[in-house]
Amino acid sequence: MHLEPIAFLLGALLLAAGSALGAPVTAAFFASLALGSVSLGTVGGATFQLFVPLAGLLVATAAFRPTFWRDLERVFRLNWMPVVVVVLLLYTLASAFILPRLFAGDTTVFVSSLDGVVETALRPVPGNINQSAYFTMGVLAFFAVASRLSREGSFELLRTGFFAFAGFNAFLGIVDLAGKASGAGDLLAPIRTAQYSMLVEVQVEGFWRIVGGYPEASTFAAGTTIALAFTFSYWRATSWRPALLLSCTLLALLILATSSTGYASLAIVSMLLAFSLAWRMLRARLSTRDLATMLASAVGLAILLGIVITNESLLVPAKRLIEETLINKSTSASADERFYWNLKSWMAFVDTYGLGIGIGSSRASSSIIAVLSQLGAVGASLIVLLVIDLARPLPRPGPDPTDREIAAICNGLRTAGLVSLVPPAIAGGTADPGIVFFIALAGVAVGRDRLARRGEFPGASMPAPRPMPAGGVSWSGVRAEATAANPPGRPVRPPVPRL
């Protein structure tokens, strides 16, 4: 057993910062997601990242409330989706124990070991326990968040949490880039306590790879993509300028990170955004933010074309970077190895007649293949149902500013939850959708139900919204007008309940 005092100090500082924001546990937990290279220590060979005890604290604060079981009953009355989550959890845990033993020796898989990733016959491995524990934590977080929201409607907690994650992730990225660009090296080295391979001081075609608080550029790019999805979606719904500023910062860091996973994720998300804008244009529902987004994209493209026409040599470093991270990497030995991982995972799915080999039993290079090989057709179908429910459009909010704010938060959660699946689909090795996905799913489920009830019974919400006092200040420090004086486009932000 080995503990890292610096990690405990960081946890205490995050809780103190969260307390200043009015949401100690929630803000600290979300901010800790940006510290992927920080672990509290190792116990029995297992590494515990900083976010794990904070996630446990988030669950505990909800579970030990006197009204928890009544709140949980309310969650199960929302729709069929919580039942699917429970069935998926039970199936995942059962399959992790049964399937590696049932099909032991019938197929070969790749597993992580002290010597790296090795090919071996299927058998029970420690990954079955580790991945089951992470999956269970995600599901418990789903019910903890959903039960709290169903009782108090405190969606501001999630807004605070996601902005804490986005802001802290951007700050760590800037610090990391500043240290490398100035020649000071890895300024965040003292807090990197996880026993992983740290690829933190790497250059590609003369560009420093940005890793922030993560162990490598690809994981930083994945976290940055999720944070960007929430902040940009929230800005589109509210016109809140700090969200736009943070979105621009995250976008710049994502581009400078030199991660092929990040570039591919950004391309996919950009295409989805283009389809969304085109659909809104056909329905004549473009907002001023949509027009600003289209204009900014057109200006950026025009500047790029102007550089190509006038002085193409200026783009040579960027061209080499793209070739190295996307084109050449797709034909590298590493790409061939990862393709072989996916092939063996697919063969494991076929060899087990579509039942799978249990979560954590193998290593793949795409979460889509990992889900099929580890959870089988049944588990994959359950996850698809959750994704479809998350992707369903939200009810349109009425003129009430509180409902419009809830809709903005839920749109950000919906976008972030769906986008969180994109980087793992490109280069992920586990079947777990992740704790961010489950939390976003919980927020959208409760928010959709609340908005629908407000539409059916105007004036009756569940629970009643808390009005912002005239001249009061929200968590962000932005002064809000009284509810009656606010136009529909500027939602009033109620005070943030403490959690």
For each residue, the residues with C-beta under 8 A, 3 or more apart:
1: 41 42 43 44
2: 41 42
3: 7 8 40 41
4: 7 8 38 39 40 41 193
5: 8 9
6: 9 10 190 191 193
7: 3 4 10 11 38 39 40 41 50 191 193
8: 3 4 5 11 12 40
9: 5 6 12 13
10: 6 7 13 14 32 35 38 50 191
11: 7 8 14 15 28 32 40 50 53 54
12: 8 9 15 16
13: 9 10 16 17
14: 10 11 17 18 27 28 31 32 54
15: 11 12 18 19 24 25 28
16: 12 13 19 20 24
17: 13 14 20 21 27 28 31 164
18: 14 15 21 23 24 25 26 27 28 31 164
19: 15 16 22 24 498
20: 16 17
21: 17 18 27 160 164 475 496
22: 19 160 475 495 496 497 498
23: 18 26 27 156 157 160 161 475 496 497 498 499
24: 15 16 18 19 27 28 498 499
25: 15 18 28 29 54 57 58 61 499
26: 18 23 29 30 58 157 158 160 161 499
27: 14 17 18 21 23 24 30 31 160 161 164
28: 11 14 15 17 18 24 25 31 32 54 164
29: 25 26 32 33 51 54 55 57 58 161
30: 26 27 33 161 162 164 165
31: 14 17 18 27 28 34 35 164 165 168
32: 10 11 14 28 29 35 38 49 50 51 54
33: 29 30 36 51 165 169 223 436
34: 31 165 168 169 172 212 213 214 223
35: 10 31 32 38 49 50 51 172 191 213
36: 33 49 194 213 214 215 219 220 223
37: 188 191 192 193 194 196 198 200 211 213 214 215
38: 4 7 10 32 35 49 50 191 192 193 194 213
39: 4 7 42 47 48 49 50 193 194 195
40: 3 4 7 8 11 48 49 50 52 53 193
41: 1 2 3 4 7 47 48 193
42: 1 2 39 45 46 47 48 195
43: 1 46 48
44: 1
45: 42 126
46: 42 43 126 130
47: 39 41 42 194 195 196
48: 39 40 41 42 43 52 53
49: 32 35 36 38 39 40 52 194
50: 7 10 11 32 35 38 39 40 53 54
51: 29 32 33 35 54 55 435
52: 40 48 49 55 56 137
53: 11 40 48 50 56 57
54: 11 14 25 28 29 32 50 51 57 58
55: 29 51 52 58 59 137 141 435
56: 52 53 59 60 137
57: 25 29 53 54 60 61
58: 25 26 29 54 55 61 62 141 144 145 499
59: 55 56 62 63 137 140 141 144
60: 56 57 63 64
61: 25 57 58 64 65 144 499
62: 58 59 65 68 71 143 144 145 147 148
63: 59 60 68 144
64: 60 61 68
65: 61 62 68 71
66:
67: 70 71 151
68: 62 63 64 65 71 72 147
69: 72 73
70: 67 73 74 151
71: 62 65 67 68 74 75 147 148 150 151
72: 68 69 75 76 143 147
73: 69 70 76 77
74: 70 71 77 78 147 150 151
75: 71 72 78 82 143 146 147 150 445 446
76: 72 73 82 83
77: 73 74
78: 74 75 81 82 146 150 445 446 449
79: 82 389 445 449
80: 83 84
81: 78 84 85 385 386 389 441 445
82: 75 76 78 79 85 86 142 143 146 445
83: 76 80 86 87
84: 80 81 87 88 382 385 386 389
85: 81 82 88 89 139 142 143 386 438 441
86: 82 83 89 90 139
87: 83 84 90 91 382
88: 84 85 91 92 139 379 382 383 386
89: 85 86 92 93 135 136 139
90: 86 87 93 94
91: 87 88 94 95 375 378 379 382
92: 88 89 95 96 132 135 359 375 379 431
93: 89 90 96 97 132 135 136
94: 90 91 97 98
95: 91 92 98 99 355 356 358 359 374 375 376 379
96: 92 93 99 100 128 129 131 132 358 359 360 361
97: 93 94 100 101 128 358
98: 94 95 101 102 358
99: 95 96 102 103 352 355 356 357 358 361 376
100: 96 97 103 104 122 123 124 125 128 357 358 361
101: 97 98 104 124
102: 98 99
103: 99 100 106 107 122 351 352 355 357
104: 100 101 121 122 123 124
105: 121 122 123
106: 103 122 351 352
107: 103 121 122 347 348 351 352 357
108: 119 120 121 122 344 347 348
109: 119 120 121 122 344 345 348 357 361 362 363 373
110: 117 118 119 120 341 344 345 362 363 364
111: 117 118 120 125 127 361 362 363
112: 116 117 127 363
113: 116 117 118
114:
115: 118
116: 112 113
117: 110 111 112 113 341 363
118: 110 111 113 115
119: 108 109 110 344
120: 108 109 110 111 123
121: 104 105 107 108 109
122: 100 103 104 105 106 107 108 109 348 357 361 362
123: 100 104 105 120
124: 100 101 104 128 361
125: 100 111 128 360 361
126: 45 46 129 130 360
127: 111 112 130 131 360 361
128: 96 97 100 124 125 131 132 358 359 360 361
129: 96 126 132 133 360
130: 46 126 127 133 134 360
131: 96 127 128 134 135 359 360 430 431 432
132: 92 93 96 128 129 135 136 359 360
133: 129 130 136 137
134: 130 131 137 138 430 432 435
135: 89 92 93 131 132 138 139 359 432
136: 89 93 132 133 139 140
137: 52 55 56 59 133 134 140 141 435
138: 134 135 141 142 432 433 434 435 437 438
139: 85 86 88 89 135 136 142 143 438
140: 59 136 137 143 144
141: 55 58 59 137 138 144 145 435 438 439 442
142: 82 85 138 139 145 146 438 439 441 442
143: 62 72 75 82 85 139 140 146 147 442
144: 58 59 61 62 63 140 141 147 148
145: 58 62 141 142 148 149 158 439 442 443
146: 75 78 82 142 143 149 150 442 443 445 446
147: 62 68 71 72 74 75 143 144 150 151
148: 62 71 144 145 151 152 154 157 499
149: 145 146 152 153 154 155 158 442 443 446 447
150: 71 74 75 78 146 147 153 446 462
151: 67 70 71 74 147 148 463
152: 148 149 463 497
153: 149 150 406 446 450 461 462 463 465
154: 148 149 157 496 497 499
155: 149 158 159 405 406 409 410 443 447
156: 23 159 160 409 475 493 494 495 496 497
157: 23 26 148 154 160 161 496 497 499
158: 26 145 149 155 161 162 409 413 439 443
159: 155 156 162 163 234 409 412 475 493
160: 21 22 23 26 27 156 157 163 164 475 496
161: 23 26 27 29 30 157 158 164 165
162: 30 158 159 165 166 227 230 231 412 413 416
163: 159 160 166 167 230 231 243 246 476
164: 17 18 21 27 28 30 31 160 161 167 168
165: 30 31 33 34 161 162 168 169 223 227
166: 162 163 169 170 227 228 230 231 246 250
167: 163 164 170 171 246
168: 31 34 164 165 171 172 213
169: 33 34 165 166 172 173 212 213 220 223 224 227 250
170: 166 167 173 174 224 227 246 249 250 253
171: 167 168 174 175
172: 34 35 168 169 175 176 188 212 213
173: 169 170 176 177 210 212 220 224 253 257
174: 170 171 177 178 249 253
175: 171 172 178 179 187 188 212
176: 172 173 179 180 186 187 188 200 210 211 212 213
177: 173 174 180 181 208 210 253 256
178: 174 175 181 182 184 187
179: 175 176 182 184 185 186 187 188
180: 176 177 183 184 185 186 201 208
181: 177 178 208
182: 178 179
183: 180
184: 178 179 180 187
185: 179 180 189 201
186: 176 179 180 189 192 200 201
187: 175 176 178 179 184
188: 37 172 175 176 179 191 192 200 212 213
189: 185 186 192 200
190: 6
191: 6 7 10 35 37 38 188 213
192: 37 38 186 188 189 198 200 215
193: 4 6 7 37 38 39 40 41
194: 36 37 38 39 47 49 215
195: 39 42 47
196: 37 47 215
197: 215 216
198: 37 192 215 216
199: 202 209 211 215 216 217
200: 37 176 186 188 189 192 209 211 215 216
201: 180 185 186
202: 199 208 209 217
203: 206 207 208 209
204: 207 209 258 321 324 325
205: 317 320 321 324
206: 203 317
207: 203 204 256 258 317 321
208: 177 180 181 202 203 258
209: 199 200 202 203 204 216 217 257 258 259
210: 173 176 177 217 220 253 256 257 258
211: 37 176 199 200 214 215 216 217 219 220 257
212: 34 169 172 173 175 176 188 220 223 224 253
213: 34 35 36 37 38 168 169 172 176 188 191 220
214: 34 36 37 211 217 219 220 223
215: 36 37 192 194 196 197 198 199 200 211 219
216: 197 198 199 200 209 211 219 220
217: 199 202 209 210 211 214 220 221 257 258 259 262
218: 221 222 259 260 261 262 423 427
219: 36 211 214 215 216 222 223
220: 36 169 173 210 211 212 213 214 216 217 223 224 257 259 262
221: 217 218 224 225 254 257 259 261 262 263 265 423
222: 218 219 225 226 261 262 265 423 424
223: 33 34 36 165 169 212 214 219 220 226 227
224: 169 170 173 212 220 221 227 228 250 253 254 257 262
225: 221 222 228 229 254 262 265 266 269 419 422 423
226: 222 223 229 230 416 419 420 436
227: 162 165 166 169 170 223 224 230 231 250 416
228: 166 224 225 231 232 247 250 251 254
229: 225 226 232 233 269 412 415 416 418 419 420
230: 162 163 166 226 227 233 234 412 413 415 416
231: 162 163 166 227 228 234 235 243 246 247 250 412
232: 228 229 235 236 243 244 247 415
233: 229 230 236 237 411 412 414 415 416
234: 159 230 231 237 238 240 243 408 409 411 412
235: 231 232 238 239 240 241 243 244 247 289
236: 232 233 287 289 290 293 411
237: 233 234 407 408 411 412
238: 234 235 243 405 408 489 490 491
239: 235 288 289 489 490
240: 234 235 243 244 476 478
241: 235 244 245
242: 245 246 476 478
243: 163 231 232 234 235 238 240 246 247
244: 232 235 240 241 247 248
245: 241 242 248 249
246: 163 166 167 170 231 242 243 249 250
247: 228 231 232 235 243 244 250 251
248: 244 245 251 252
249: 170 174 245 246 252 253
250: 166 169 170 224 227 228 231 246 247 253 254
251: 228 247 248 254 255
252: 248 249 255 256
253: 170 173 174 177 210 212 224 249 250 256 257
254: 221 224 225 228 250 251 257 259 262 266
255: 251 252 266
256: 177 207 210 252 253
257: 173 209 210 211 217 220 221 224 253 254 262
258: 204 207 208 209 210 217 321 325
259: 209 217 218 220 221 254 262 263 325
260: 218 263 264 325 326 329 427
261: 218 221 222 264 265 423 426 427
262: 217 218 220 221 222 224 225 254 257 259 265 266 423
263: 221 259 260 266 267 322 325 326
264: 260 261 267 268 326 426
265: 221 222 225 261 262 268 269 419 422 423 426
266: 225 254 255 262 263 269 270
267: 263 264 270 271
268: 264 265 271 272 422
269: 225 229 265 266 272 273 419 422
270: 266 267 273 274
271: 267 268 274 275
272: 268 269 275 276
273: 269 270 276 277 293
274: 270 271 277 278
275: 271 272 278 279
276: 272 273 279 280
277: 273 274 280 281 286 290 293 294
278: 274 275 281 282
279: 275 276 282 283
280: 276 277 283 285 286 287 290
281: 277 278 284 286 290
282: 278 279
283: 279 280
284: 281
285: 280
286: 277 280 281 290 291
287: 236 280 290 291
288: 239 291 292
289: 235 236 239 292 293
290: 236 277 280 281 286 287 293 294
291: 286 287 288 294 295
292: 288 289 295 296
293: 236 273 277 289 290 296 297
294: 277 290 291 297 298
295: 291 292 298 299
296: 292 293 299 300
297: 293 294 300 301
298: 294 295 301 302
299: 295 296 302 303
300: 296 297 303 304
301: 297 298 304 305
302: 298 299 305 306
303: 299 300 306 307
304: 300 301 307 308 315
305: 301 302 308 309
306: 302 303 309 310
307: 303 304 310 311 312 314 315
308: 304 305 312 315
309: 305 306 312
310: 306 307
311: 307 314
312: 307 308 309 315 316
313: 316
314: 307 311
315: 304 307 308 312 318 319
316: 312 313 319 320
317: 205 206 207 320 321
318: 315 321 322
319: 315 316 322 323
320: 205 316 317 323 324
321: 204 205 207 258 317 318 324 325
322: 263 318 319 325 326 327
323: 319 320 326 327 328
324: 204 205 320 321 327 328 329
325: 204 258 259 260 263 321 322 328 329
326: 260 263 264 322 323 329 330
327: 322 323 324 330 331
328: 323 324 325 331 332
329: 260 324 325 326 332 334 335
330: 326 327 335
331: 327 328 335
332: 328 329 335 336
333: 336 337
334: 329 337 338
335: 329 330 331 332 338 339
336: 332 333 339 340
337: 333 334 340 341
338: 334 335 341 342 365 427
339: 335 336 342 343 365
340: 336 337 343 344
341: 110 117 337 338 344 345 363 364 365 429
342: 338 339 345 346 364 365 366 369
343: 339 340 346 347
344: 108 109 110 119 340 341 347 348 362
345: 109 110 341 342 348 349 362 363 364 369 370 372 373 374
346: 342 343 349 350 369 372 373
347: 107 108 343 344 350 351
348: 107 108 109 122 344 345 351 352 356 357 362 373
349: 345 346 352 354 356 357 372 373 376
350: 346 347 353 354
351: 103 106 107 347 348
352: 99 103 106 107 348 349 355 356 357 376
353: 350
354: 349 350 376 377
355: 95 99 103 352 376 377 378
356: 95 99 348 349 352 372 373 374 375 376 377 378 379
357: 99 100 103 107 109 122 348 349 352 361 362 373 374
358: 95 96 97 98 99 100 128 361 374
359: 92 95 96 128 131 132 135 374 375 430 431 432
360: 96 125 126 127 128 129 130 131 132 374 430
361: 96 99 100 109 111 122 124 125 127 128 357 358 374
362: 109 110 111 122 344 345 348 357 370 373 374
363: 109 110 111 112 117 341 345 429
364: 110 341 342 345 367 369 370 373 428 429
365: 338 339 341 342 369 427 428 429
366: 342 369 370 424 425 426 427 428
367: 364 370 371 421 424 425 428 429 430 431 433
368: 371 372 425
369: 342 345 346 364 365 366 372 373
370: 345 362 364 366 367 373 374 428 429 430 431
371: 367 368 374 375 379 380 383 431
372: 345 346 349 356 368 369 375 376 377 380
373: 109 345 346 348 349 356 357 362 364 369 370 431
374: 95 345 356 357 358 359 360 361 362 370 371 379 430 431
375: 91 92 95 356 359 371 372 378 379 380 382 383 431
376: 95 99 349 352 354 355 356 372 379 380
377: 354 355 356 372 380 381
378: 91 355 356 375 381 382
379: 88 91 92 95 356 371 374 375 376 382 383 431
380: 371 372 375 376 377 383 384
381: 377 378 384 385
382: 84 87 88 91 375 378 379 385 386
383: 88 371 375 379 380 386 387 433
384: 380 381 387 388
385: 81 84 381 382 388 389
386: 81 84 85 88 382 383 389 390 433 441
387: 383 384 390 391 418 421
388: 384 385 391 392
389: 79 81 84 385 386 392 441 445
390: 386 387 414 417 418 437 440 441 444
391: 387 388 414 418
392: 388 389 448
393:
394: 407 410 411 414 444 447 448 451
395: 407 448 451 452 455
396: 407 451 455
397: 400 403 404 406 407 451 454
398: 403 404 454 455 458
399: 404 488
400: 397 403 404 454 465
401: 404 405 483 486 488 490 491 492
402: 405 406 461 465 466 467 483 491 492 494
403: 397 398 400 406 407 450 451 454 461 465
404: 397 398 399 400 401 407 408 488 489 491
405: 155 238 401 402 408 409 491 492 493 494
406: 153 155 397 402 403 409 410 447 450 451
407: 237 394 395 396 397 403 404 410 411 447 451
408: 234 237 238 404 405 411 412 491
409: 155 156 158 159 234 405 406 412 413 443 447
410: 155 394 406 407 413 414 443 444 447 448 451
411: 233 234 236 237 394 407 408 414 415
412: 159 162 229 230 231 233 234 237 408 409 415 416
413: 158 162 230 409 410 416 417 439 440 443 444 447
414: 233 390 391 394 410 411 417 418 440 444
415: 229 230 232 233 411 412 418 419
416: 162 226 227 229 230 233 412 413 419 420 436 440
417: 390 413 414 420 421 436 437 439 440 441 444
418: 229 387 390 391 414 415 421 422
419: 225 226 229 265 269 415 416 422
420: 226 229 416 417 423 424 433 434 436 437 440
421: 367 387 417 418 424 425 433 437
422: 225 265 268 269 418 419 425 426
423: 218 221 222 225 261 262 265 420 426 427 428
424: 222 366 367 420 421 427 428 430 434
425: 366 367 368 421 422 428
426: 261 264 265 366 422 423
427: 218 260 261 338 365 366 423 424
428: 364 365 366 367 370 423 424 425
429: 341 363 364 365 367 370
430: 131 134 359 360 367 370 374 424
431: 92 131 359 367 370 371 373 374 375 379
432: 131 134 135 138 359
433: 138 367 383 386 420 421 437 438
434: 138 420 424 437 438
435: 51 55 134 137 138 141 438 439
436: 33 226 416 417 420 439 440
437: 138 390 417 420 421 433 434 440 441
438: 85 138 139 141 142 433 434 435 441 442
439: 141 142 145 158 413 417 435 436 442 443
440: 390 413 414 416 417 420 436 437 443 444
441: 81 85 142 386 389 390 417 437 438 444 445
442: 141 142 143 145 146 149 438 439 445 446
443: 145 146 149 155 158 409 410 413 439 440 446 447
444: 390 394 410 413 414 417 440 441 447 448
445: 75 78 79 81 82 146 389 441 442 448 449
446: 75 78 146 149 150 153 442 443 449 450
447: 149 155 394 406 407 409 410 413 443 444 450 451
448: 392 394 395 410 444 445 451 452
449: 78 79 445 446 452 453 462
450: 153 403 406 446 447 453 454 461 462
451: 394 395 396 397 403 406 407 410 447 448 454 455
452: 395 448 449 455 456
453: 449 450 456 457 460 461 462
454: 397 398 400 403 450 451 457 458 460 461
455: 395 396 398 451 452 458
456: 452 453
457: 453 454 460
458: 398 454 455
459:
460: 453 454 457
461: 153 402 403 450 453 454 464 465
462: 150 153 449 450 453
463: 151 152 153
464: 461
465: 153 400 402 403 461 494
466: 402 494 495
467: 402 483 492 494
468: 472 474 480 482 483 492 493 494 495
469: 472 482
470: 481 482 485
471: 479 481 482
472: 468 469 479 480 495
473: 477 478 479 480
474: 468 477 478 480 493 494 495 496
475: 21 22 23 156 159 160 493 495 496
476: 163 240 242 493
477: 473 474
478: 240 242 473 474 493
479: 471 472 473
480: 468 472 473 474 486 492 493
481: 470 471 485 486 490 492
482: 468 469 470 471 485 486
483: 401 402 467 468 486 492
484:
485: 470 481 482
486: 401 480 481 482 483 490 491 492
487: 490
488: 399 401 404
489: 238 239 404
490: 238 239 401 481 486 487
491: 238 401 402 404 405 408 486
492: 401 402 405 467 468 480 481 483 486
493: 156 159 405 468 474 475 476 478 480
494: 156 402 405 465 466 467 468 474
495: 22 156 466 468 472 474 475
496: 21 22 23 154 156 157 160 474 475
497: 22 23 152 154 156 157
498: 19 22 23 24
499: 23 24 25 26 58 61 148 154 157
